[in-house]
Amino acid sequence: MSRKVKLIAAVTAVIFILSAIGTAIVLKPSGSRTAEIVQNDKVLYVLDLKKEKDRSITVISPDGGKNVITIENGEIFISEADCPDKTCIKMGKLRSESLPIVCLPHKLIIRIRNS
Amino acid sequence: MKMKKIPAIFISAAILLCGCGKNNAHSKDIFAMDTYMSLKAYGKNAEKALSASEEEIFRLENIFSVTKDSSEIRQINRSGGEPVKVSLQTFEIISLAKEYGEKTGGALDITVYPLLREWGFTTGENKIPDKETIEKLLESVDLCRISTENGAVSVPSGTEIDLGAIAKGYAGDKVTEIMRGCGVDSAIISLGGNVQTIGTKPDGSMWRVGIASPFSAGEEIGAVSVADKAVVTSGNYERYFIGSNGKRYCHIIDPKSGYPVDNGLASVTVIGESGAVCDALSTALFVMGYEKAAEFYRENGGFEIIMIFSDKSVKLTAGIEKNTVFADGIAAEVIN
């Protein structure tokens, strides 16, 4: 094998390994427990629920609305809100990718982060 | 010779893996039509398709809204019987709502709005109206009171149109049209629980659409796998109130009785080609109840149904059975 071929082999091997790593990251299984908190199209927090310690996060919307988000034993939910209907609290813990927790009046979304 | 083939294999594998890049998901969150919408599209024109879709959703919201002063629906409701020239989309959606209202024997009725308001479902201040008030309001609830002619719509004073039962499905159809027009062949959109899909996932597998549990907030009772389909659910668990008598009243009003539907159904999911039709049918079949809905299905077909009852039993049509999964302990029976 000539040096040129060896070089090509080495370069392509590196590209191959890098893309394989990239692909593995992009295509990670959907069973992930990473949640994101989004408001007005901005991702405010990305939380790995398997690693997060129990804590509360207060999010104030641009018009002054308040939601308190609680992380407890690897679960995430809205524990307090000053919106009129409190639907976001009634939605309970985040369990499914298809059913994000939404506070309509404060345009706040908590959802499982897609792969 | 064999050794020389190795770099070629590496190169093709690398190209293949990098190729995944074109299948990146592009997504958009939209708050419109009194709900949260999530749009996700794949492919090179996805970004353009999402922007055009967002624009269309806000445009439709502005003409269909029952509360915005400038909307066409508001103009019709305030016209006192005078015909109001409307956009093609308003004419189309009202005509479709009338067609499905008639087909379902009045189980879907877009003139039920005054009753919805009386029960407090438009304001959030729920109350149980007295019998006389309900009977009085029922006089103006009738699809036949809507006149659609030459691109104009009119309703007599007292009658009010509200597109809540069909607007999201219609918007979903328009969004999928726009996306396909932009060359998107893989997308999933959720307009407040109305899910519509274009093609399959980029890897060729079907889209998984969760069906919300009517019994436990945020939880799924099952899921359905679809491609190129709309999946729309109407249920009694999203908006309801408990009366002073301890009884639960849901936001879906039976246009014949004027009272919230209470027939043993907790939710009806309709799976079909058109979002607007699935939306219209999910409400209508929920109002009809099991027996009449099953009869309607046998006579018309062209769609699939999943019915969840208050006693946690499930009935579904044979065409969707193999594409559904349910949570442990839920046994589904096929509707014959």
Interface residues (C-beta under 8 A of the other chain):
Chain A: M1 V5 I8 A9 T12 A13 I15 F16 S19 A20 G22 T23 V26 L27 V38 D41 P84 D85 K90 M91 G92 K93 L94 R95 S96 E97 S98 L99 P100 I101 V102 L104 K107 I109 N114
Chain B: M3 K4 I6 P7 F10 I11 A13 A14 L17 C18 C20 A25 S27 K28 D29 F31 D34 T35 Y36 S38 K40 G124 S190 V195 R208 V209 G210 A212 S216 A217 G218 E219 E220 A223
